[in-house]
Amino acid sequence: MKTSVMKACGPVLILGLAVLFPSCVLNLVDYAGPSVPRNAFHETYSLQPGGTVQVINTEGNIEIRGWEHDEVEITAQAEYSPSFRPGLTISSWSLPRPRIQVERFENFIKIKSPTVGEGEGPGPIHYILNVPKSINLNEIRNKRGAITVTDVFGKTVIDLGEGSLRVENFSGSLDATVDLGEVEAELLDLREEDEIRITTRRGDITIYLQPEVDARLEASAPQGSVDCDFDLGPVLSANEISGAIGAGKTPILLSALSGDIAVRKND
């Protein structure tokens, strides 16, 4: 069953929906407490471990953190740029909440920012998501802004136009593409069935692996250099390496078309 909530509405509308369509809102809880700005979108949805979350944003930072609850907590706040002073951004309790669209399909939650020109102002929307630690993030899409993923395990797909990507304490498969920006990823407890694929068009890539990792590494930086802490045997080129680490089980494919690549031991 699919449920859809497009929100800039308050508790009165939610109460009305609960009366008319109770099955559509049973899994939604609004926790807006004193620590959450009044003009922030703030809601929580139940989601079992192993579920899937998708975020589609145009501009703004996205921070995703794993926690111990079987819930997805979404906090989103927009920046508004007043026309009377270019470059000045404000965030005030008097400003409206962003109209975030949330769609729910059983164990899948899709989060989408409003399209520019839909009355939300030109500023970016910043997200903070708390999700179950065992989660599939498929996909996290953003045209401009920083993306951070911390303390999660599962399959993750990230598509970032311009900005930095940071992945910490991560286990599972990662497919990340960044057009302009740097990538830094800490990859732990990799399994044979996992796959790591990271590509930047203009930007550096740095990954951290456990010393005992079993991986098959291929890294290419046509206009830069590749530096690796692991012994892969004879180095054929300063900007391309290929070889097995340990038993060579998990494929790790790194490509920086215009940038450098570093593979570090996470001691």
N, C-alpha and C positions, 0 to 999 in steps of 0.2 A: 504494500500500500504506500502510495506517495502522499506526503503532506507538504504543503508549501506555505511559508510565512514570509510576506514582504513587509518589513517593519520600519515604520517611524511612528508606530502607534503606541499608545500607553496602556496602562492596566485596564481601563474601561473596555477598550476594544478586545483585549485578550479575554476578559471575563465574558463578554458577549459571544466570542467564538467558542469558549468552553461550554456555554449553554447550548448553542446551536449545533456545534460539531465537536463533541467531546473527544472523539477518537483522534482528531487532528492535532490536539494540543496537550494531550496527557503527558507527553515527554518533554514539555517545555517549562522551565522555571526561570523567573526573572529575579535575580539576586541584587538588583541595583542598590548597593549599600553606600555608606558615607564615603568610602574610599574610591568610589567610581564617580567621575564627573557626571552631572545631570545630563549633559549633552552627548554622552557616550552611549552607543548601542551596546547593551550588555545582557546576554541571555545564555542559558545553559540547556543543553539537550543531552538526553541519555544516549550512550553509544557503547556497545560491548567491545572488549578488546578484540583486535583483529578487524575492526570496522575500517571504513574508508572516509577520509575527509578531503574535500577539494576546495581550494580558494582561488578565485579569479579577481584580481585587483588591477587597477590601472596605474596608480602611483601611491607610494607610501610604504612604510616599513611593515614587515610581517614577522612576528616572533611566535614560534610554536614551541611549547614546552610539554614534555611528558609528565604526567602525575599519576597518583594511585587510584583515582576515581574513574568509574565507568561512565564518564560524562565528558562532553566537549563544552568548555566555557569560552564564549566569544565576547571579546571587548573590542569595539572599533570606535575610533574617534577621528573626526575630520578636522583638517586645518582650513581656515577661511582667510583669504587674503583681501582685505578691504581695498577698494579701488582708489581711495584717496591717498594712499601711501604705498607705492609699489615696493614689493619685497617684504612688507610687514605682514606677519602672520599672527593671528590671535586665537586663543582657545578660551572661551568664556562659557559659564553656565547658562548664559542667556541665549546662546546659539542653538540651533536645532540639531537633533540627532541625525546622523547619516541614515539614509534609507537602504539598509543592508537587506539583500534577498537571501533567505535561507530555505533550501529545499531539502526534504528528508525522504529517502527511499529505503525503508527498513534499516539496514545497518550501514547506510551511506548518507553523508551530509555534504551538501554543496553550498558554499558561501560565495556570494557575488556582490561586488561593489556596484553602485549606480554608475551608469554611463555619464561621462561629462556632458553637461547641458540639460540634465534632468532636474535642475533646480537645487543641486547640492552645493554649488559653488565650485570654483576651479581647483581648490586645494586638495592635497593628497589625503588618503584615509589610512590610518595606522591601525594594525591589528595586533592583539595579543590573544593567543589561543592556548588554553590548557587542554590537553588531549590524553586519552589512555596511552600508556607507554608502548603497548603493542598496538600499532596503528599502521594503516596504509595511507600515505599522503600522496594521492594520485588524482590530480596534479596540483602543484602550487605554482600559479602563474602571475607574474607581475611585470609590468613594463618598466617601472622605475622605482627604485628603493632598495633598502637592505632586507635580506631574508636571513633569519636565524632559526635553526632547528636544533633542539637540545633534548637529550634523554629519551629518545624514542627508538623503537625496534620495529622494522617492517620494510615494506617497499615504498620508496619515495621517488617521485618525479618532480623536478623543478625546472621551470622555464622562466628565466629572468632576462629582461632586456638590458637595463643599465642599473648597476648597483653591486654591492658586495654580498657574497653568500658565505655563511659560516655554519658549519655542522659540528656539533660537539656530542661526545658520548653516544655515538650512533652505531647501531648494528642492523644489518640487512642489506638490501639492494638499493643502490642510489644511481639515478640517471639525472644528471644536472647539466643544463646548458645555459651559459651566460654570454650575452653578446659583448658587453663592455663592463668589466669589473673583475675583481679578484675572488678566488675561491679558496677557502681554508676548511679542511674536513678531517675530523678525528674518527677513524673507522675501526671498530673493535669487534672481536668475536666473529670474524667473517667465516661463513660456511661455504661448502662446495657449491651449493645451489644459489648463492648470492652472486650478484654481478655489479661491479662499480664502473660507471661510465661518466666521465666529467669532461666537458668541452667548453673552452672559452675562445671567443674570436679575438678579443683584445683584452688581455688580463692574465695574471699569474695564477698558477695552481699550486697549492701546498697541501699534501695529505700526510697524516700521521698514522702509522701502522704499528701494531704490537710486534716486538722482536721475533716472536714465535709464529708469526702469521704464515699461512700456506697460500701463496698467491702466484698467479701468472701475470706479470706486469708488462704492459706496453705503454710507452710514453713518448710523445712526439711534440717538439716545439720548433717548427721550421725556421722561425725568425728569432729564436731565443736559445736557451740552454736547458739541459736536464741534469739535475743533481740528485743522486740517490745514496742513502746511507747503507743500503743493503748491497751485498756482493752478488752481482749478477754475472760474473765472469768477464771476459774481454769486452771493453766498451768500443763499439763500432763508430760512434759519432758523438759529438758534444751536444747534439740537439735531438738525439733519438736513442732510446734504450729498449731492450726486450729481453726477458729472461724469467726464470722461475725463482721464487723465494720459498724456501722449505719444500713442501711437496707440490707446490704450484697448483693448488686447487681452484681458488677463487680468481676469476678474470678481473683485472683492473686495467681499464683502458683510459688513458689520459691524453688529451689533445689541447694544446695552447697554440692557436694559429699565429698569434702575435703576443708572445709573453714567455715567461720562464716556468719550469716545472721543478718542484722539489718534493722528494719522497723521504720522509723522516721516520726514525724509530721513536715510538712513543714510550720512552723509558720511565 
